[in-house]
Amino acid sequence: MKLVLAVVQDKDSNRLISALGEGNFQVTKLATTGGFLKEGNTTLMVGCKDERVDGVLSIIKDNCSQREQMVAPISPMGGNADSYIPRPVKVEVGGATVFVLPIESFFQF
């Protein structure tokens, strides 16, 4: 058995949860926050048999697209002025960060 942890952008989460449900995967949703953009993310936990991991990964890949987004500068007030960006810049966002972990035991009470 495996536990698939997928960190995705909030914009992709509803579509991904629906697609995983259609694939008969049970999903637990956790609201999380990203470090760089300080925007909301969603972390999904999917427990599945080893042979179904490729199916989960395929659904995630199909539903979490990478795209460019303009990011407004963050004020150096209270921070380090060396990393201050004075104008909006394009950054790549979206996609998914996925971890596949082995599960030694599983209990449901």
N, C-alpha and C positions, 0 to 999 in steps of 0.2 A: 504494500500500500504506500502511496505517496501523498504529500501535502503540497499543493501548488499555491504559492503566494504570488499574486500579481499586483503590482502597484501601477495604477493607470490614472490618467487625468479624469477629473469629474465629468468632463464633456463626453468621454467615451464610456463611462461606467454603466449607464442605463442600457445602452445598446448591447454592451458586452454581457451584462447579467441576463438580458432577454435571450441572447444567443446561447449562452451556457444552459439556461433553462430548457430551451428547445432541444439541446443535446442531452437532456436528462442528467445534467450535473447539478448537484446541490451546492449552493454558494453562500458563504457568509461574508457580509459587507462590513468593512470598518472605515470610518471617516478618518483620513490622515491629512497632514499638511506637508508640502514639499519644502526643502530647505533653501534652494536657490531663488525661486520665484515667489516663495511664500504664498503659494496658491493651494487651494484644496486639491487633494488627491483622494483616490479611493483604493484601499487595499482589499483585495478579494482573496478569500481562502477557499480552496476547492480540494476536498479529499477524494481520491479515486484509486482504483486498482492500477497497478503498474502498466497494464496493457492499454489503459485509457488516457494516459498522460499525453501522448501525441495528439489525441483528439482535442484535449483541453488547450494545448499549445497552439494548435491550428486555429481554433475559434478565437483565441486571444489575438493572434497575429492578424486575422481577418477583420477584427473589429476595433483595433487600436492603431489608428494611423498617425504618423508623424507629420507635423506641419510647422510652418514658421509663424511666429507671433512677434509683434512689436512690444518691447518692454520699456516702460518709462523709467527714467533714471531714479535711483534711490538716493535720497539726500544723505550727505555725509554727516549730518548732525548726530553727534553721539557715536559716530562710527569712525572708520579709518578713511581719511580723505584720499589716500593713495589708490583706492579701488573705485573711486567715484567716476561714474560715466555721465558726462554732461548732457547727452542727448539720447533719444530713444534708439534702441538697437534691435535688430532681428535676432531671435534665438529660436532654435529648434525645440519644439515641445511635442508632447504626445508620445505615442508608442506605449510600450509597457516594459517594466523591469520585472522579471519573473524569476522566482526561486523554486526549485523542486527539491523537496526534502523527504528523506525516507522516514516512514512511520513505523516504529517498533510495535506499538500497541494502539488500539482504538477502543474506546468505551463509550457507550451511549446509554444514559440512565433516564 
